[in-house]
Amino acid sequence: QVQLVESGGGLVQPGGSLRLSCAASGVVFSRDGMSWYRQAPGKKREWIATITNEASRAYADSVKGRFTISRDSAENMVYLQMNNLKPEDTAVYYCKALTPLRDFWGRGTQVTVSS
């Protein structure tokens, strides 16, 4: 069964960087797409980035040029490198696996950007 566990969140100053990880147990990267989302209190969950089963990548305009999604097939890991962080990036970040039958969500990891 698919299980997603995010890690790497924390407190960072504006302009700083963080690298989030998603351990994607049961995911088959050649079949399944992977995405990152984020959600701030009182706001809708926002799509951030996707890497497809064919390894093509797409980003939301709000993070384009600052965030990079990647995957490590040998270790079944998905990453989100976040650079030049801004206070408005503060949110809980979730990874999602899109499989042929359904999608799966991790529990999320908190990212706080503050001085």
C-alpha positions in Angstrom: 0.0 0.0 0.0 1.1 3.6 -0.6 2.3 5.5 2.4 3.7 9.1 2.2 5.8 10.6 5.0 7.0 14.2 4.7 10.0 15.6 6.6 12.3 18.6 6.6 10.0 21.4 7.6 11.0 23.9 10.2 11.6 27.6 10.9 13.7 29.6 8.4 14.4 33.3 7.9 13.2 35.1 4.8 15.6 34.5 2.0 16.6 31.2 3.4 16.3 27.7 2.0 14.7 24.4 3.0 14.6 21.0 1.4 11.5 18.9 2.1 11.5 15.2 1.7 8.7 12.7 1.0 9.3 9.0 1.6 7.0 7.4 -0.9 6.5 3.8 0.1 4.6 1.7 -2.5 4.8 4.4 -5.2 5.9 3.4 -8.6 7.4 6.5 -10.2 7.1 5.0 -13.8 3.3 4.8 -13.2 2.4 7.5 -10.6 2.7 11.2 -10.6 3.9 13.1 -7.5 2.9 16.5 -6.3 3.5 19.0 -3.5 0.7 21.1 -2.1 0.6 23.6 0.8 -2.1 25.0 3.0 -2.0 28.0 5.3 -4.6 28.4 8.1 -8.0 29.5 6.8 -6.9 29.1 3.2 -7.5 26.5 0.5 -4.9 23.9 -0.2 -2.7 25.2 -3.0 -1.0 23.1 -5.7 2.8 23.9 -5.8 4.6 21.4 -8.1 4.2 18.1 -9.9 6.6 15.6 -11.4 4.8 13.2 -13.7 5.5 9.5 -14.3 7.4 10.6 -17.4 9.5 13.0 -15.2 8.1 16.2 -16.7 7.8 19.0 -14.1 5.3 21.9 -13.6 5.2 24.6 -11.0 2.7 27.2 -9.7 3.5 30.7 -10.6 3.9 31.6 -7.0 6.9 29.4 -6.6 8.3 29.2 -10.1 12.0 29.9 -10.2 12.4 29.4 -6.5 11.2 25.8 -5.9 12.4 22.6 -7.5 10.7 19.2 -7.4 12.8 16.1 -7.9 12.7 12.3 -7.3 15.1 9.5 -6.5 13.8 6.3 -8.0 16.3 4.1 -6.3 15.2 5.3 -2.8 11.6 6.1 -3.6 12.0 9.7 -2.4 10.5 12.9 -3.6 12.0 16.3 -2.8 11.1 19.9 -2.8 14.0 22.3 -2.8 12.8 25.7 -1.6 15.0 28.7 -2.1 14.5 32.4 -1.4 11.7 31.7 1.0 9.2 34.4 1.8 6.8 34.8 4.8 3.9 34.0 2.5 5.4 30.6 1.9 4.5 29.7 5.5 2.1 26.7 5.4 1.8 23.0 6.0 3.4 21.3 3.0 1.9 18.0 1.8 3.1 15.4 -0.8 0.5 13.6 -2.9 0.8 10.5 -5.1 -1.6 10.2 -8.1 -2.1 6.5 -9.0 -4.4 5.0 -11.6 -7.1 4.2 -8.9 -6.8 7.0 -6.4 -4.6 9.7 -4.9 -2.8 9.4 -1.5 -1.8 12.2 0.9 0.9 12.5 3.5 0.2 14.1 6.8 2.2 17.2 6.1 5.2 19.1 7.5 5.1 22.7 8.8 7.2 25.4 7.2 7.5 28.7 8.9 9.3 31.7 7.3 9.8 34.4 9.8 12.6 36.7 11.2 
